[in-house]
């Protein structure tokens, strides 16, 4: 699954900055947390593409507000 996710990002030119995995609360499942940067529309598109992967149960997108100097 990790290689499929990495290929999804690499093949479309998204910038994948971080990817980690850990056991989920439900036995037999793993949680994958990733950080990607790019325009909001690109990130939304990536989230929709992740949802289409067969083994994906849920995708949550969190956005960080840009810092203003």
LUMNU-962337 format. One line per field, with one value per residue (C-alpha): residue in three letters; x, y, z. Coordinates in steps of 0.5 Angstrom, whole numbers. Example, Ala and Ser with C-alpha at 12.3 -4.5 7.8 and 13.67 -1.06 7.14 Angstrom:
2
lumtor = [ALA, SER];
X = [25, 27];
Y = [-9, -2];
Z = [16, 14];
//
This chain:
69
lumtor = [UNK, UNK, UNK, UNK, UNK, UNK, UNK, UNK, UNK, UNK, UNK, UNK, UNK, UNK, UNK, UNK, UNK, UNK, UNK, UNK, UNK, UNK, UNK, UNK, UNK, UNK, UNK, UNK, UNK, UNK, UNK, UNK, UNK, UNK, UNK, UNK, UNK, UNK, UNK, UNK, UNK, UNK, UNK, UNK, UNK, UNK, UNK, UNK, UNK, UNK, UNK, UNK, UNK, UNK, UNK, UNK, UNK, UNK, UNK, UNK, UNK, UNK, UNK, UNK, UNK, UNK, UNK, UNK, UNK];
X = [0, 6, 9, 2, 1, 8, 7, 1, 4, 10, 7, 3, 8, 6, 11, 10, 14, 13, 10, 9, 5, 3, -2, -9, -14, -18, -14, -11, -11, -6, -6, -2, 0, 3, 5, 4, 5, 2, -4, -10, -13, -8, -8, -16, -15, -9, -14, -20, -15, -13, -20, -20, -15, -18, -15, -17, -22, -22, -18, -18, -15, -12, -10, -5, -6, 0, 4, 3, 9];
Y = [0, 5, 4, 5, 12, 14, 12, 16, 22, 22, 20, 27, 31, 33, 34, 29, 32, 26, 19, 15, 9, 6, 1, 4, 3, -2, -9, -11, -4, 1, 9, 13, 20, 24, 31, 34, 41, 45, 49, 47, 45, 40, 37, 36, 32, 28, 27, 24, 20, 17, 15, 11, 6, 0, -1, 6, 7, 14, 20, 27, 33, 38, 45, 49, 57, 60, 65, 72, 76];
Z = [0, 2, -5, -9, -5, -6, -14, -14, -11, -15, -22, -21, -19, -12, -6, -1, 5, 10, 11, 17, 19, 26, 28, 28, 34, 30, 30, 23, 21, 20, 20, 15, 16, 10, 9, 2, 0, -6, -8, -5, -11, -12, -5, -6, -12, -9, -3, -8, -11, -5, -3, -9, -7, -6, 1, 4, 9, 10, 8, 12, 10, 15, 12, 16, 15, 12, 17, 16, 17];
//
